[in-house]
Amino acid sequence: MRFLAFLSIAFLSACGGGPVPPDWQLNSYSALNSYQAHYLKGDTRSANAEFARLKNELSATGRPGLIARVELHRCSLCTASLDFDDCPAFQRADAGPEELAYMDYLSGKTARAPSDDALSKLVSYGVKFKSGTINPSEINAAVDLASEQGWRRPLLAWLGVQEKRAEATGDKVALDAIRRRIALVSGK
């Protein structure tokens, strides 16, 4: 999240009449935002293309810490979408203390309060789900949050959690409603 803030500040300072930031910063900012939007929409092909573009721009700096940060951001999006892959591309050796602490949080090893940002809250729910400490009201809150943002990928994942819970409890009415939502979101 701080990387996003860094790129935002760099971009805004360019608009403020200050020195023009290097192309890699502008291109990285654009690719990062595009990647995130495509990923959350569920457009995997476009998201992967933007992530490759992002990593290419950042690699031009020769700063592995920047790559570690974007890999961490990718991991946070996966966590929000309940896609737990343990972040294999994140290189601990390239990360600073802040990134290592955030990775420990995503792994469920440490706790952290989310910010007011919708994505931060959804990541927090994902961490709780992964660690088995989430409660039904938080699952519902995650569904509502993803729905309010129009984020298909995490919405489908969280609706899938609700679907399994309704199946387990035998709640046919809830199950039918959840499946109608899943069909609507997935375009079926």
C-alpha positions as CSV (number, residue, x, y, z in Angstrom):
1,M,0.0,0.0,0.0
2,R,2.9,2.4,0.8
3,F,4.3,1.7,-2.7
4,L,1.0,2.9,-4.2
5,A,1.2,6.0,-2.0
6,F,4.8,6.6,-3.1
7,L,3.9,6.3,-6.8
8,S,0.8,8.6,-6.2
9,I,2.9,11.3,-4.6
10,A,5.5,11.1,-7.4
11,F,2.8,11.4,-10.0
12,L,1.0,14.3,-8.2
13,S,4.3,16.1,-7.8
14,A,4.8,15.9,-11.5
15,C,1.4,17.6,-12.0
16,G,2.3,20.3,-9.5
17,G,4.9,21.9,-11.7
18,G,7.8,20.3,-10.0
19,P,10.4,18.2,-11.7
20,V,9.0,15.6,-14.0
21,P,9.4,12.1,-12.5
22,P,11.2,9.5,-14.5
23,D,9.2,7.5,-17.0
24,W,9.5,4.3,-14.9
25,Q,7.6,6.0,-12.1
26,L,4.8,7.1,-14.3
27,N,4.6,3.9,-16.2
28,S,4.8,1.8,-13.0
29,Y,2.0,3.9,-11.4
30,S,-0.2,3.3,-14.5
31,A,0.6,-0.4,-14.6
32,L,0.0,-0.9,-10.9
33,N,-3.4,0.7,-11.0
34,S,-4.3,-1.1,-14.2
35,Y,-3.1,-4.5,-12.8
36,Q,-5.2,-4.0,-9.6
37,A,-8.3,-3.0,-11.4
38,H,-8.1,-5.9,-13.9
39,Y,-7.3,-8.4,-11.1
40,L,-10.2,-7.4,-8.9
41,K,-12.5,-7.5,-11.9
42,G,-11.5,-11.0,-12.6
43,D,-9.7,-10.3,-15.9
44,T,-6.7,-12.5,-15.3
45,R,-5.2,-12.2,-18.8
46,S,-5.1,-8.4,-18.7
47,A,-4.0,-8.4,-15.0
48,N,-1.1,-10.7,-15.8
49,A,-0.1,-8.5,-18.7
50,E,-0.1,-5.4,-16.6
51,F,1.8,-7.1,-13.8
52,A,4.5,-8.1,-16.3
53,R,4.6,-4.5,-17.5
54,L,4.9,-3.3,-13.9
55,K,7.7,-5.6,-13.1
56,N,9.5,-4.7,-16.3
57,E,9.4,-1.0,-15.5
58,L,10.6,-1.6,-11.9
59,S,13.4,-3.9,-13.0
60,A,14.9,-1.0,-14.9
61,T,15.8,0.6,-11.6
62,G,17.9,-2.4,-10.5
63,R,16.2,-2.1,-7.0
64,P,15.0,-5.6,-5.9
65,G,13.1,-4.0,-3.0
66,L,10.6,-2.5,-5.4
67,I,9.9,-5.9,-7.0
68,A,9.5,-7.3,-3.5
69,R,6.9,-4.6,-2.8
70,V,4.8,-5.2,-5.9
71,E,4.9,-9.0,-5.2
72,L,3.7,-8.2,-1.7
73,H,0.9,-6.1,-3.3
74,R,0.0,-9.0,-5.6
75,C,-0.1,-11.3,-2.5
76,S,-2.5,-8.9,-0.7
77,L,-4.9,-8.9,-3.7
78,C,-4.7,-12.7,-3.7
79,T,-5.5,-12.8,0.0
80,A,-8.5,-10.4,-0.4
81,S,-9.7,-12.9,-3.1
82,L,-9.0,-16.0,-1.0
83,D,-6.4,-17.2,-3.4
84,F,-3.7,-18.4,-1.0
85,D,-0.6,-19.3,-2.9
86,D,2.0,-18.4,-0.1
87,C,3.4,-15.7,-2.4
88,P,6.2,-17.8,-4.1
89,A,7.7,-14.8,-6.0
90,F,8.1,-12.7,-2.9
91,Q,11.9,-12.7,-2.1
92,R,12.4,-12.2,1.7
93,A,16.1,-11.3,1.0
94,D,15.0,-8.3,-1.1
95,A,12.5,-7.0,1.4
96,G,12.9,-4.4,4.1
97,P,11.6,-4.8,7.6
98,E,8.2,-3.2,6.8
99,E,7.6,-5.6,3.9
100,L,8.7,-8.5,6.0
101,A,6.2,-7.5,8.7
102,Y,3.4,-7.2,6.2
103,M,4.3,-10.6,4.7
104,D,4.1,-12.1,8.2
105,Y,0.7,-10.5,8.6
106,L,-0.5,-11.9,5.2
107,S,0.8,-15.3,6.3
108,G,-1.3,-15.0,9.5
109,K,1.8,-15.0,11.8
110,T,1.1,-11.5,13.2
111,A,-1.9,-9.3,13.6
112,R,-2.5,-5.8,12.2
113,A,-5.5,-3.5,12.2
114,P,-6.8,-2.6,8.7
115,S,-7.0,1.0,7.6
116,D,-10.3,2.5,6.5
117,D,-9.4,1.6,2.9
118,A,-11.8,-1.0,1.3
119,L,-9.0,-3.2,0.0
120,S,-7.2,-3.1,3.4
121,K,-10.4,-4.3,5.1
122,L,-10.9,-7.1,2.5
123,V,-7.3,-8.2,3.0
124,S,-7.9,-8.3,6.7
125,Y,-10.9,-10.6,6.2
126,G,-8.8,-12.8,4.0
127,V,-6.1,-13.1,6.6
128,K,-8.8,-14.0,9.2
129,F,-10.3,-16.6,6.9
130,K,-6.9,-18.1,6.2
131,S,-6.1,-18.3,9.9
132,G,-9.6,-19.7,10.7
133,T,-10.5,-16.8,13.0
134,I,-13.2,-15.3,10.9
135,N,-16.8,-15.2,12.1
136,P,-20.0,-15.3,10.0
137,S,-20.7,-11.6,10.3
138,E,-17.2,-10.9,8.9
139,I,-17.9,-13.2,6.0
140,N,-21.0,-11.3,5.3
141,A,-19.1,-8.0,5.6
142,A,-16.5,-9.2,3.1
143,V,-19.3,-10.1,0.6
144,D,-20.9,-6.7,1.1
145,L,-17.6,-4.9,0.8
146,A,-16.6,-6.7,-2.4
147,S,-20.1,-6.1,-3.8
148,E,-20.1,-2.4,-3.0
149,Q,-16.7,-2.0,-4.8
150,G,-17.8,-4.1,-7.8
151,W,-14.9,-6.4,-7.4
152,R,-16.0,-9.6,-9.1
153,R,-13.0,-11.9,-8.2
154,P,-13.2,-11.4,-4.4
155,L,-17.0,-11.3,-4.5
156,L,-17.2,-14.7,-6.2
157,A,-14.7,-16.1,-3.7
158,W,-16.5,-14.8,-0.7
159,L,-19.9,-15.8,-2.1
160,G,-18.4,-19.3,-2.5
161,V,-17.6,-19.3,1.3
162,Q,-21.2,-18.3,2.0
163,E,-22.4,-21.1,-0.4
164,K,-20.4,-23.7,1.5
165,R,-21.7,-22.5,4.8
166,A,-25.3,-22.6,3.6
167,E,-24.7,-26.1,2.2
168,A,-23.2,-27.3,5.5
169,T,-26.1,-26.0,7.5
170,G,-28.8,-27.2,5.0
171,D,-30.2,-23.7,4.6
172,K,-31.8,-24.2,1.2
173,V,-33.3,-20.7,1.0
174,A,-30.0,-19.0,1.6
175,L,-28.2,-21.4,-0.7
176,D,-30.6,-20.6,-3.6
177,A,-30.2,-16.9,-3.0
178,I,-26.4,-17.2,-2.9
179,R,-26.3,-19.3,-6.1
180,R,-28.4,-16.7,-7.9
181,R,-25.9,-14.0,-6.9
182,I,-23.0,-16.2,-8.0
183,A,-24.7,-16.7,-11.4
184,L,-25.4,-13.0,-11.7
185,V,-21.8,-12.0,-10.9
186,S,-20.2,-14.7,-13.0
187,G,-22.5,-14.0,-16.0
188,K,-24.2,-17.4,-16.1
